[in-house]
Amino acid sequence: MTHRKSSAKRSASVMEEDDDDSRLTQPSTSQVQKGTEKLTKAQIDEKTTELVQYFLVKDQKKLPVRRAEIVKNVLKEYKNVFQEIMNGAQQRFEQVFGLKVVEIDAKNHVYILINKLEPVEGDQRINSSNPKTGLLFVILSLVYMKGGVIPEGLVWNTLKKMQVDPGEKHQEFGDVKKLVTDEFVRQRYLEYTKIPHTEPVKYEFSWGQRAEVEISKLKILKFLGELHNQDPQRWSQQYKEATGQASASMSQPSTSTQR
């Protein structure tokens, strides 16, 4: 019961944060021009550096960054030149770090960092050989193979079969249930949603916004193939969908924060 209440509070908190974002108004062109005129290039560069550092700190825990956070914690009185500073930060990420700022939620203005280039073998940013990421991949694989949405009970039962009991403290993962329903959800790898009209209340999992952007379905199938020592093409329907998705993403222009 305590877990349910904390989940509800967490969901309410996220909704309040999103409402804060929705109330932010875009500065007018004249406000931007006046703001830019008052600032020196050195001041703009300094704020751009602060924003880059802010993103990198958040990215260490894979936490998404909201525009409201940027304005409140970084830009402050520089908020009228938000887009200019964001553009400068994005350019610096691409040139220096090989990363890209992607807006995963246009309504609430939520951003993450992803690799600018296609992931390579051994990429540590989303490497399934990392224990936590391996656990995440198991859950994402389960969701994908079951049609995109699954009840949480199926996740817990699957993990128990792997000797990862969500009701017990795990040597590698600690509190497994908290890791999955809190950390992975806050990182937006997973969506954890209450199923309507259920008593007692039940929840379900689906892919989160970060997973949709950062993890290809083909990567998930290759992970499954390694896990079960099978050719990924064995899952013919999913393989066709995944390769189609990969081809489409290759032909589409890259996502940008430009408005």
N, C-alpha and C positions, 0 to 999 in steps of 0.2 A: 504493500500500500504506500509506504514511504517513497519507493522508487517511482510509482505512478504519479504521486503528487509532485515530486521533483521534476519529472518529465513534463508535466503540465505547466509548472512554473517556468521551466526552461523554454517551452514553446511560447508562452506568453511574453517572456523577455525578448525572444527573437522577433515576435510580432511588434512589440513596442519599438525595437530598434529600427525595423523596417518602416514603421510609421514616421519615426524621426527623419528618415531619409526622404520619404515622400513629401514632407513639409518643406524640405529645402527648395528654394527657388533658384533658378538659373539667373545670374546677373545679366543685365542688359548689355548690349554692345557698348553703349556709352560708359557704363560702369567699368567694364573691362578696360576700355581705352584710358579712362581716368586713373584706374588702378595701376596700369602699366606705366603711365607717364610719371606717377609719383615714386616708382621704384627704380633703383639702379640695376644694371645687369648683375652686379655682384650680389645684391639682395635676392634677386630671382634665382641665381645659381646656388646661393646658400640654402634657400628653401627647397630647391630641387634636390640637393644633396640630403637634406633632412628627410624628404619624402622617400628617397631611395632607401635610406637606412631604416625608415619605419617599415617599409614593405619587406625588407630582408629579415628584420626581427620577427615580424608576423609569419613570414614564410618558413622560418625554422620550425614552427609548430603546425605548418600547413593551414594557418588560419586565414580566411578571406578578409579583405579590407573594405569597409564601407566608406562612401564619400563623406558621410557625416562624421566618421572618426577622423578622416584626413583633415577636414575643416576644423574640427574641435581640437585635435591633438597636435597638428602640424602647421597648417596654414594660418589659422586664427585670423588676424586682421588682413591677411593676404587672400582671403577667400574669393574676392572678385577676379583674381587671376588664376583660379583653380585650373582651368583647362591648359593654360600656357605652362604652368608648372608640371602638370600631369604629362603633357606632351614631352617636356624636357626630360622627365624621369623615364618615360618609356624609351626615348631615344638612347638614354644612357644605359638602360637595362639591355637593349639590343646590342649596342656597340661594345660594352664592357663585359657583360655577363652572359650574353647569348640567350637572354630571357625575354619574355614578352608579357606585357600587362594585358589581361583579357577581362572584359566586363561580362561576368557570368549571369548577372541579374540586372537587366536594363531598367526595370521598374524601380528597384531600390538602390541601384548604382553600387553593385558589389563587385570587387575586383580580385583577381588572383594572379600569381605569376606562373607561367608555364615555359617549357623549353621552346625557344624560337624554332629550332630545327626538329625534325622527327627524332623521337627517342632512339638512342643507340644501345647496343648490348652493354650491360654493365652500368647504365645510367642510374645513379644513386637517388635521383629525385623521386622516382616511382619504380623502385626495384623490388620485384616480388620475392627476392631471396631474403629481404629484410623481414624478420619475424612478424612485426605488426602489419606490414604491407601484405605479407603472405596471408595473414588472417583476413584482411580486408578483401583481398582477391578471391578468397574462398566464398565470402558473402556475396560479393558482386557477381561471381560466377553463378552462384545459386539463384540469385535474383534474375539474371539474364536468361538462364536456361529454363526458368519457370514462368517466363512470359513478362517479366518486368516489375511485378509486385508480388511479394510473398508475406504471409503472416509471420510474426516474430517467432512463434513457436517452432516453425520449421527451421529457422536459423539456429535456435538454441539446441534443438534435437540433433541437428547436423554437427554442431560443434562438440556436443557430448560424445558422439561417435568418434570424434578425433581426439578424445581425452582432454577436451577443453570445456570444462563445466562452468557455465556462466554463474552458477550459484556458489562457486568456490574461488578462493584467491589463487591465481595461477602464478607459477614461478617466473614466467617470461612476461606475461601481460598484466599481472596484478588483478584488478577488478575488471573482469572480462565484460560484464554487462555495461559498466560505466564507459569502458573503452569504446564499445560498439555504439551505444545509444547516446553518448555525450561527445567524446572526442571525434569520432568519425562523422557524427552529425554536424558538429560545429565546424569541422573542416570542409563540410559540404560534399563529402564522398558519398554519404548516405542520407536519404530522407526517412524519417521515423515518424509515421503519421497514425493518429488515432483512427480506428475503424468506426464509422458512425453506427449508432444504435446497437452497441454491444454491451452486455452486462454479464459478468464484470467487463470492464473496459479492456479492449484488445488493440494491439498496434500491428502495423505492417511496415515492411521495408521496401524501398525502391532506390534506384540510382540517384545520387545527388548531382547538383549542377557542376561541381568540380570534376566528378568522375566522368560526366558526359563530355567535358572539354578535354580532360587530361588523359583518359584511359580509353584506348580503342577497343572495340568489341573483338577485333582480331587478336589483340594482345591477351584478352581474357581467354579466348579459345586456345591459344598456344599454351597458356598457363594450365588450362584443363588437360591438354594433351600431355604435357610433362607430368602432371599430377597422376594421371591414369595410364601413362605410357601408351597413349593412343595417338593416331594421326588426327589433327584437328578437323580434317575433312570428313571424319567419321560422323560428325554432327552436321550433316549436309545443309539443312535449312539455315541453321545459325551461321555456318561458314559462308554461305551465299550472301546472307545479309551483311555479315562482317566485311567481306571483301568488297561488297558494293558500297558500304559506308566508307571504307578506306579510299576507294577510287573517287568517290564524291568529294571527300575532304581534300584530296590532292588537287582537284580541279577548281575548288572554291578559293576566293581571295582570303587572306588571313584576317582574323577578327581584330578589330581596332577599337580604341577608346575614343576615336575622333567622333565629334557630333556635328 
